[in-house]
């Protein structure tokens, strides 16, 4: 009889453990309201490719990517400089989204200025090959996006620029292909 009671107690404990496990499973499958995802399929996927890349790199919310796209659309003449400056300042920001909001307010009010920090390597390439402002802006973007490969990128880019007829176009197109992911690196010559 004692054995039966012991077995009954063990079975009861096993059944209650199974019931509790079942309840936990139900809790796991129960729909819990969650905060909306940072990235949605809203208007940001229709934004300019360069704006989307900047948003993805700094994990910017879709709402701000869409607003930045609208601002850049209104500032087409300064797009390359604006984007390069945003890469530069967001790269060192503790809170890229917050700083981007402030910079977008500056763009909206007309007080945004795209002055670049002096970078000796970039300046050397610009001066040596007479690169234009668009190529300089892409060099700033390359510096931010590929910090660990900066020396290698500059050496390879310099090889190409020595043997081309239009250094600005060559620099711009090679860097653009690298940052868009069409090339994994600046090709070696």
Protein Blocks (a to p, Z undefined) as FASTA:
>chain_A
ZZmmmmmmmmmmmmmmmmmmmmmmmmmmpccdddddfbdcbfklmpcfklmmmmmmnopa
fklmmmmmmmmmmmmmlmmmmmmmmmmmmmmpfblmlmmmmmmmmmmnopaccdddddfk
lmmmmmmnopafklmmmmmmmmmmmmmlmmmmmmmmmmmmmmccblmlmmmmmmmmmmno
pagbdcdZZ
